[in-house]
């Protein structure tokens, strides 16, 4: 992560209008300019920049940024928690430290074979912390994730969902948590997942990230060939909506990196190779583990292979430029 941070500034300077970013310049899960200093300081044991960053997002009601930064900081704390321990000891009631601690607690239990039981024990504490968070919806996203992992019943999940949307009707993270709960509780309910996502997107402001929720629902449909056939028109519409959202942001933008990576992945799985090629170009040097990690333990390698394949196909369509080398191979999961 620190190597990626050190390379990020130079990569951004080279990729304001990206055309062909070399493989060696591609960054996996690179932090943006606001998060990077907080992560570097945390690696030194200093929590102050992380505290300042999260305090700013809370005071400015930057809920999407707050959710993303909390997720990244909690993930970092899984392997380097000294800075968070110091922060909590110094300010035990700090709402930002409590947010990171709650998300870290959920993360640590998620991979356990006893996940459901461990999270059932944790849910009351996570919900209790969320109830003290005022207008902030982000702790409720953590509560929704914990409830999903605990296999909470519909009534309990709906109660938490009501608290979340009361605070922010269009918060993307909370909607993703609800979509994931719906998909997990009814694995064949692809139509219902699309209904939920499309309604949320239609009701949201034009620049809201939740307008990309149908793309996330489309991603859940890719696990079933029958679902892709049945809902193909809706999946294409979800991709088209996300293409429009991507077009509203500059190229090589780290904030839109996850949207564009997911969009490229879905487009490839739908066979829309030329549209995918444009999104792969717009990502610039920014690759996100999600969604490429679905099919492999090497998400960066999966991305690079998919990009090479798309480029090879483009050369094959151009007279006098046959594909060659590794670009002739298909990326995992593209069929």
VENSULQUI-V594084 format. One record per pair of residues at least 6 apart in sequence whose ideal C-beta (glycine too) atoms are under 8 Angstrom apart, sorted by the first residue. I is the first residue (numbers start at 1). GAP is how many residues later the second one is. D is the distance in Angstrom with one decimal. If there is no record, write none. Layout:
i=I gap=GAP d=D
i=I gap=GAP d=D
This chain:
i=1 gap=28 d=7.4
i=1 gap=30 d=7.5
i=1 gap=38 d=6.5
i=1 gap=75 d=7.3
i=2 gap=37 d=7.9
i=2 gap=38 d=6.7
i=2 gap=41 d=6.4
i=4 gap=23 d=4.8
i=4 gap=24 d=6.7
i=4 gap=25 d=7.2
i=4 gap=26 d=4.7
i=4 gap=27 d=7.7
i=5 gap=25 d=7.1
i=5 gap=26 d=6.1
i=5 gap=31 d=4.8
i=5 gap=34 d=6.8
i=5 gap=35 d=6.2
i=7 gap=18 d=7.5
i=7 gap=20 d=6.4
i=7 gap=23 d=7.9
i=8 gap=19 d=6.2
i=8 gap=22 d=5.0
i=8 gap=23 d=7.2
i=8 gap=28 d=6.5
i=8 gap=246 d=8.0
i=11 gap=10 d=7.7
i=11 gap=14 d=5.4
i=11 gap=16 d=6.1
i=11 gap=19 d=7.7
i=11 gap=273 d=7.6
i=11 gap=274 d=4.3
i=12 gap=240 d=6.8
i=12 gap=242 d=7.9
i=12 gap=273 d=7.8
i=14 gap=7 d=7.8
i=14 gap=11 d=7.0
i=14 gap=271 d=7.9
i=15 gap=6 d=5.9
i=15 gap=10 d=7.8
i=15 gap=236 d=7.6
i=15 gap=237 d=4.1
i=15 gap=269 d=4.0
i=15 gap=270 d=5.4
i=16 gap=234 d=7.7
i=16 gap=235 d=7.2
i=16 gap=236 d=6.3
i=17 gap=234 d=5.9
i=17 gap=235 d=7.7
i=18 gap=233 d=5.6
i=18 gap=234 d=4.9
i=18 gap=263 d=6.1
i=18 gap=264 d=7.2
i=18 gap=265 d=7.8
i=18 gap=266 d=4.0
i=18 gap=267 d=7.3
i=19 gap=262 d=7.1
i=21 gap=263 d=5.8
i=21 gap=264 d=4.9
i=23 gap=281 d=5.4
i=25 gap=260 d=5.2
i=26 gap=259 d=5.2
i=26 gap=260 d=8.0
i=26 gap=261 d=5.5
i=26 gap=274 d=6.9
i=26 gap=277 d=7.3
i=26 gap=278 d=6.7
i=27 gap=258 d=5.1
i=27 gap=259 d=6.1
i=27 gap=260 d=6.7
i=28 gap=259 d=5.1
i=28 gap=260 d=7.6
i=28 gap=261 d=6.6
i=28 gap=271 d=6.8
i=28 gap=272 d=4.6
i=29 gap=258 d=7.5
i=29 gap=259 d=5.9
i=29 gap=260 d=5.6
i=30 gap=6 d=8.0
i=30 gap=224 d=6.3
i=30 gap=227 d=7.9
i=30 gap=255 d=7.5
i=30 gap=256 d=5.9
i=31 gap=8 d=5.6
i=31 gap=41 d=6.7
i=31 gap=223 d=7.6
i=32 gap=222 d=4.4
i=32 gap=223 d=6.3
i=33 gap=221 d=8.0
i=34 gap=19 d=6.0
i=34 gap=31 d=7.5
i=34 gap=35 d=7.4
i=35 gap=18 d=6.9
i=35 gap=34 d=5.5
i=35 gap=37 d=6.0
i=35 gap=38 d=7.9
i=37 gap=12 d=5.2
i=38 gap=11 d=4.2
i=38 gap=12 d=4.2
i=38 gap=14 d=7.8
i=38 gap=15 d=4.9
i=38 gap=31 d=7.5
i=38 gap=35 d=6.9
i=39 gap=11 d=7.9
i=39 gap=33 d=7.3
i=39 gap=34 d=7.4
i=39 gap=37 d=5.9
i=41 gap=6 d=7.5
i=41 gap=7 d=6.8
i=41 gap=8 d=4.2
i=41 gap=9 d=7.0
i=41 gap=42 d=7.6
i=42 gap=7 d=7.6
i=42 gap=8 d=5.7
i=42 gap=31 d=7.1
i=42 gap=34 d=6.1
i=42 gap=35 d=7.7
i=42 gap=38 d=6.6
i=42 gap=41 d=4.3
i=42 gap=42 d=7.8
i=43 gap=33 d=7.9
i=43 gap=37 d=6.2
i=44 gap=39 d=7.9
i=45 gap=37 d=5.2
i=45 gap=38 d=5.2
i=45 gap=41 d=6.8
i=46 gap=37 d=6.4
i=47 gap=36 d=4.4
i=47 gap=37 d=6.6
i=47 gap=39 d=5.9
i=47 gap=40 d=3.8
i=47 gap=43 d=7.9
i=47 gap=50 d=7.8
i=50 gap=23 d=5.6
i=50 gap=33 d=7.1
i=50 gap=37 d=7.5
i=50 gap=46 d=7.8
i=50 gap=50 d=7.6
i=51 gap=36 d=6.4
i=51 gap=40 d=7.8
i=51 gap=43 d=7.0
i=51 gap=45 d=5.9
i=51 gap=46 d=7.2
i=53 gap=16 d=6.1
i=54 gap=12 d=6.5
i=54 gap=15 d=6.4
i=54 gap=16 d=6.9
i=54 gap=19 d=7.6
i=54 gap=42 d=3.8
i=54 gap=45 d=7.0
i=54 gap=46 d=7.6
i=55 gap=41 d=5.9
i=56 gap=6 d=7.5
i=57 gap=6 d=7.6
i=57 gap=8 d=5.1
i=57 gap=9 d=3.7
i=57 gap=12 d=6.5
i=58 gap=8 d=6.3
i=58 gap=37 d=6.9
i=58 gap=38 d=6.6
i=58 gap=78 d=6.0
i=61 gap=74 d=7.3
i=63 gap=73 d=7.3
i=63 gap=74 d=5.6
i=63 gap=75 d=6.0
i=63 gap=105 d=5.4
i=63 gap=108 d=5.3
i=63 gap=110 d=7.8
i=64 gap=107 d=7.2
i=64 gap=108 d=5.8
i=64 gap=109 d=7.3
i=64 gap=145 d=5.4
i=66 gap=70 d=7.4
i=66 gap=72 d=5.1
i=67 gap=71 d=4.8
i=67 gap=74 d=5.9
i=67 gap=104 d=7.3
i=67 gap=105 d=7.4
i=67 gap=106 d=4.0
i=68 gap=105 d=7.9
i=70 gap=29 d=5.4
i=70 gap=30 d=6.0
i=70 gap=33 d=5.7
i=70 gap=68 d=6.0
i=70 gap=72 d=7.9
i=71 gap=32 d=6.6
i=73 gap=11 d=8.0
i=73 gap=27 d=5.3
i=74 gap=26 d=5.3
i=74 gap=29 d=3.9
i=74 gap=30 d=4.5
i=74 gap=33 d=5.8
i=75 gap=32 d=6.8
i=77 gap=6 d=7.5
i=77 gap=7 d=4.7
i=77 gap=23 d=6.4
i=77 gap=27 d=5.0
i=78 gap=26 d=6.6
i=78 gap=29 d=6.0
i=78 gap=30 d=6.7
i=81 gap=23 d=7.4
i=84 gap=13 d=7.0
i=84 gap=16 d=5.9
i=84 gap=17 d=6.7
i=84 gap=20 d=7.1
i=87 gap=7 d=6.9
i=87 gap=10 d=4.8
i=87 gap=13 d=8.0
i=88 gap=6 d=7.6
i=88 gap=9 d=5.1
i=88 gap=13 d=6.2
i=91 gap=6 d=5.9
i=95 gap=37 d=7.4
i=95 gap=38 d=5.8
i=95 gap=39 d=8.0
i=95 gap=41 d=7.2
i=98 gap=31 d=5.1
i=98 gap=34 d=8.0
i=98 gap=35 d=8.0
i=98 gap=41 d=7.7
i=99 gap=30 d=7.7
i=99 gap=34 d=7.6
i=99 gap=37 d=7.9
i=99 gap=39 d=6.3
i=99 gap=40 d=5.6
i=99 gap=43 d=7.2
i=102 gap=23 d=7.5
i=102 gap=24 d=5.0
i=102 gap=27 d=5.3
i=102 gap=28 d=7.8
i=102 gap=37 d=6.5
i=102 gap=40 d=5.0
i=103 gap=39 d=5.0
i=105 gap=17 d=5.8
i=105 gap=20 d=7.8
i=105 gap=21 d=7.2
i=106 gap=13 d=6.9
i=106 gap=16 d=6.9
i=106 gap=20 d=6.8
i=106 gap=36 d=6.0
i=106 gap=39 d=5.7
i=106 gap=40 d=5.0
i=106 gap=43 d=7.0
i=109 gap=6 d=6.0
i=109 gap=9 d=4.2
i=109 gap=10 d=5.4
i=109 gap=13 d=6.3
i=109 gap=40 d=7.3
i=110 gap=9 d=7.7
i=110 gap=39 d=5.9
i=112 gap=6 d=5.6
i=115 gap=34 d=5.5
i=116 gap=33 d=6.7
i=116 gap=34 d=5.5
i=116 gap=35 d=5.0
i=119 gap=27 d=5.2
i=119 gap=28 d=7.9
i=119 gap=30 d=4.3
i=119 gap=31 d=3.9
i=120 gap=30 d=4.4
i=122 gap=24 d=5.9
i=122 gap=28 d=7.8
i=123 gap=20 d=7.2
i=123 gap=23 d=5.0
i=123 gap=24 d=5.9
i=123 gap=27 d=5.5
i=123 gap=29 d=7.2
i=126 gap=13 d=7.6
i=126 gap=16 d=5.8
i=126 gap=17 d=5.0
i=126 gap=20 d=4.8
i=127 gap=16 d=5.0
i=127 gap=33 d=6.9
i=129 gap=10 d=5.9
i=130 gap=9 d=3.7
i=130 gap=10 d=5.0
i=130 gap=12 d=7.0
i=130 gap=13 d=4.8
i=130 gap=33 d=7.2
i=131 gap=32 d=7.9
i=133 gap=6 d=4.5
i=133 gap=7 d=7.8
i=135 gap=32 d=5.3
i=135 gap=33 d=7.9
i=136 gap=31 d=6.7
i=137 gap=27 d=5.3
i=137 gap=28 d=7.8
i=137 gap=30 d=4.1
i=137 gap=31 d=3.9
i=137 gap=34 d=4.6
i=137 gap=36 d=7.8
i=137 gap=37 d=5.7
i=138 gap=33 d=7.7
i=138 gap=35 d=6.8
i=140 gap=20 d=6.4
i=140 gap=23 d=5.4
i=140 gap=24 d=3.7
i=140 gap=27 d=6.6
i=140 gap=34 d=6.1
i=141 gap=23 d=6.7
i=141 gap=30 d=7.1
i=141 gap=32 d=4.2
i=141 gap=33 d=4.8
i=141 gap=36 d=5.5
i=143 gap=17 d=5.2
i=143 gap=20 d=7.8
i=143 gap=21 d=7.7
i=144 gap=13 d=7.1
i=144 gap=16 d=5.5
i=144 gap=17 d=6.6
i=144 gap=20 d=6.3
i=144 gap=30 d=6.1
i=144 gap=33 d=3.7
i=144 gap=34 d=6.5
i=144 gap=37 d=7.0
i=145 gap=32 d=5.3
i=145 gap=35 d=8.0
i=147 gap=9 d=6.3
i=147 gap=10 d=5.3
i=147 gap=13 d=5.6
i=147 gap=34 d=7.4
i=148 gap=9 d=7.3
i=148 gap=29 d=6.5
i=148 gap=32 d=6.0
i=148 gap=33 d=4.5
i=148 gap=36 d=6.3
i=152 gap=8 d=7.8
i=154 gap=31 d=7.4
i=157 gap=21 d=7.8
i=157 gap=24 d=5.7
i=161 gap=13 d=7.4
i=161 gap=17 d=5.7
i=164 gap=7 d=6.8
i=164 gap=10 d=4.2
i=164 gap=13 d=8.0
i=165 gap=6 d=7.6
i=165 gap=9 d=6.8
i=168 gap=6 d=7.1
i=169 gap=34 d=7.7
i=170 gap=30 d=7.4
i=170 gap=33 d=7.4
i=170 gap=34 d=4.5
i=170 gap=35 d=6.8
i=170 gap=38 d=4.8
i=170 gap=40 d=4.8
i=171 gap=39 d=7.2
i=172 gap=36 d=7.4
i=172 gap=37 d=4.1
i=172 gap=38 d=4.6
i=172 gap=40 d=7.4
i=172 gap=41 d=7.0
i=175 gap=22 d=7.7
i=175 gap=25 d=5.3
i=175 gap=35 d=5.3
i=175 gap=38 d=5.3
i=176 gap=37 d=7.2
i=176 gap=40 d=6.0
i=178 gap=18 d=7.1
i=179 gap=14 d=6.0
i=179 gap=17 d=6.2
i=179 gap=18 d=6.1
i=179 gap=34 d=6.6
i=179 gap=37 d=6.0
i=179 gap=38 d=6.1
i=179 gap=41 d=7.3
i=182 gap=7 d=6.5
i=182 gap=10 d=6.3
i=182 gap=11 d=5.5
i=182 gap=14 d=6.1
i=183 gap=6 d=7.2
i=183 gap=10 d=5.4
i=183 gap=37 d=4.8
i=186 gap=6 d=6.6
i=188 gap=36 d=7.7
i=190 gap=27 d=7.9
i=190 gap=30 d=6.8
i=190 gap=31 d=4.8
i=190 gap=34 d=6.6
i=190 gap=37 d=4.1
i=190 gap=40 d=7.3
i=190 gap=41 d=6.0
i=191 gap=39 d=7.7
i=191 gap=40 d=6.6
i=193 gap=24 d=4.6
i=193 gap=27 d=5.6
i=193 gap=28 d=7.4
i=194 gap=20 d=6.6
i=194 gap=23 d=4.9
i=194 gap=24 d=7.5
i=194 gap=27 d=7.4
i=194 gap=37 d=6.1
i=194 gap=40 d=5.2
i=194 gap=44 d=7.5
i=196 gap=17 d=8.0
i=196 gap=21 d=7.2
i=197 gap=16 d=4.1
i=197 gap=17 d=4.4
i=197 gap=19 d=6.6
i=197 gap=20 d=3.8
i=197 gap=41 d=7.4
i=198 gap=16 d=5.3
i=198 gap=19 d=7.8
i=198 gap=36 d=7.5
i=198 gap=40 d=7.8
i=200 gap=10 d=5.5
i=200 gap=13 d=5.1
i=201 gap=9 d=6.3
i=201 gap=10 d=4.6
i=201 gap=11 d=7.5
i=201 gap=12 d=5.3
i=201 gap=13 d=5.4
i=201 gap=40 d=6.5
i=204 gap=6 d=4.6
i=204 gap=7 d=5.2
i=207 gap=41 d=6.8
i=209 gap=36 d=8.0
i=209 gap=50 d=7.6
i=211 gap=30 d=6.4
i=211 gap=34 d=5.6
i=212 gap=29 d=7.4
i=212 gap=30 d=5.1
i=212 gap=33 d=5.6
i=212 gap=47 d=5.5
i=212 gap=50 d=7.9
i=214 gap=20 d=7.6
i=214 gap=23 d=7.2
i=214 gap=24 d=3.5
i=214 gap=27 d=5.9
i=214 gap=28 d=7.5
i=215 gap=23 d=4.9
i=215 gap=24 d=6.5
i=215 gap=26 d=7.1
i=215 gap=27 d=4.2
i=215 gap=44 d=7.6
i=215 gap=47 d=6.1
i=215 gap=48 d=6.1
i=215 gap=51 d=6.1
i=216 gap=46 d=7.1
i=217 gap=21 d=6.6
i=218 gap=16 d=7.6
i=218 gap=17 d=4.5
i=218 gap=20 d=4.3
i=218 gap=21 d=6.7
i=218 gap=48 d=5.4
i=219 gap=43 d=6.3
i=219 gap=46 d=7.4
i=219 gap=47 d=5.8
i=219 gap=72 d=6.2
i=221 gap=6 d=4.3
i=221 gap=7 d=5.9
i=221 gap=10 d=5.9
i=221 gap=14 d=6.1
i=222 gap=6 d=6.6
i=222 gap=44 d=7.0
i=222 gap=47 d=5.1
i=228 gap=7 d=6.6
i=228 gap=41 d=7.9
i=228 gap=42 d=7.6
i=232 gap=38 d=7.8
i=235 gap=31 d=7.5
i=235 gap=35 d=6.2
i=236 gap=34 d=6.7
i=236 gap=36 d=7.8
i=238 gap=28 d=7.7
i=239 gap=24 d=6.6
i=239 gap=27 d=5.7
i=239 gap=28 d=5.7
i=239 gap=31 d=6.6
i=239 gap=33 d=6.9
i=239 gap=36 d=7.2
i=242 gap=17 d=6.5
i=242 gap=20 d=7.8
i=242 gap=21 d=4.7
i=242 gap=24 d=7.8
i=243 gap=20 d=6.8
i=243 gap=32 d=6.7
i=243 gap=36 d=7.5
i=245 gap=14 d=6.7
i=246 gap=10 d=6.3
i=246 gap=13 d=6.2
i=246 gap=14 d=5.6
i=246 gap=17 d=6.1
i=246 gap=33 d=6.5
i=246 gap=36 d=6.4
i=249 gap=6 d=7.1
i=249 gap=7 d=4.4
i=251 gap=30 d=7.5
i=251 gap=31 d=4.9
i=251 gap=33 d=6.0
i=252 gap=30 d=7.3
i=252 gap=31 d=7.3
i=252 gap=32 d=2.7
i=252 gap=33 d=6.7
i=252 gap=34 d=6.8
i=253 gap=31 d=7.7
i=253 gap=33 d=7.7
i=254 gap=32 d=5.2
i=257 gap=26 d=6.1
i=257 gap=29 d=3.7
i=257 gap=30 d=7.3
i=257 gap=31 d=5.3
i=258 gap=30 d=4.6
i=258 gap=32 d=6.5
i=260 gap=19 d=5.0
i=260 gap=22 d=5.5
i=260 gap=23 d=4.7
i=260 gap=26 d=7.9
i=261 gap=22 d=6.1
i=261 gap=25 d=7.8
i=261 gap=26 d=6.3
i=261 gap=27 d=4.6
i=261 gap=29 d=7.3
i=261 gap=30 d=6.6
i=261 gap=31 d=6.9
i=261 gap=42 d=7.2
i=262 gap=26 d=7.9
i=262 gap=28 d=7.0
i=262 gap=29 d=5.2
i=263 gap=13 d=8.0
i=263 gap=16 d=5.0
i=264 gap=12 d=4.8
i=264 gap=15 d=4.1
i=264 gap=16 d=5.1
i=264 gap=19 d=7.0
i=264 gap=42 d=7.5
i=265 gap=26 d=4.6
i=265 gap=27 d=6.7
i=265 gap=41 d=7.8
i=266 gap=25 d=8.0
i=267 gap=6 d=7.6
i=267 gap=8 d=4.9
i=267 gap=9 d=3.8
i=267 gap=12 d=6.4
i=268 gap=8 d=4.7
i=268 gap=38 d=6.1
i=268 gap=42 d=7.5
i=268 gap=63 d=7.4
i=268 gap=66 d=5.5
i=269 gap=64 d=7.0
i=269 gap=65 d=6.9
i=273 gap=37 d=5.9
i=273 gap=40 d=5.9
i=274 gap=40 d=8.0
i=276 gap=30 d=8.0
i=276 gap=34 d=6.1
i=277 gap=33 d=4.7
i=277 gap=34 d=7.5
i=277 gap=37 d=6.2
i=280 gap=26 d=7.4
i=280 gap=27 d=5.0
i=280 gap=30 d=6.1
i=287 gap=12 d=7.2
i=287 gap=13 d=5.9
i=287 gap=16 d=4.7
i=288 gap=11 d=7.9
i=289 gap=10 d=4.5
i=290 gap=9 d=7.9
i=292 gap=7 d=3.7
i=292 gap=8 d=7.4
i=292 gap=10 d=4.3
i=292 gap=11 d=4.9
i=292 gap=14 d=7.7
i=293 gap=6 d=4.2
i=293 gap=9 d=7.7
i=294 gap=39 d=7.0
i=295 gap=7 d=6.2
i=295 gap=37 d=4.6
i=295 gap=38 d=3.8
i=296 gap=6 d=4.7
i=296 gap=36 d=5.6
i=296 gap=37 d=7.9
i=302 gap=29 d=6.2
i=302 gap=30 d=6.0
i=302 gap=31 d=7.6
i=305 gap=21 d=7.2
i=305 gap=24 d=6.9
i=305 gap=26 d=4.4
i=305 gap=27 d=7.5
i=306 gap=25 d=3.9
i=306 gap=28 d=6.7
i=308 gap=17 d=7.9
i=308 gap=18 d=5.9
i=308 gap=19 d=4.1
i=309 gap=18 d=5.8
i=309 gap=20 d=7.0
i=309 gap=21 d=6.1
i=309 gap=22 d=5.3
i=309 gap=25 d=7.1
i=311 gap=16 d=6.0
i=312 gap=11 d=3.5
i=312 gap=12 d=7.5
i=312 gap=15 d=3.2
i=312 gap=16 d=6.2
i=313 gap=10 d=7.1
i=315 gap=6 d=4.0
i=315 gap=7 d=6.8
i=315 gap=8 d=5.5
i=315 gap=12 d=7.8
i=316 gap=6 d=6.2
i=316 gap=7 d=4.9
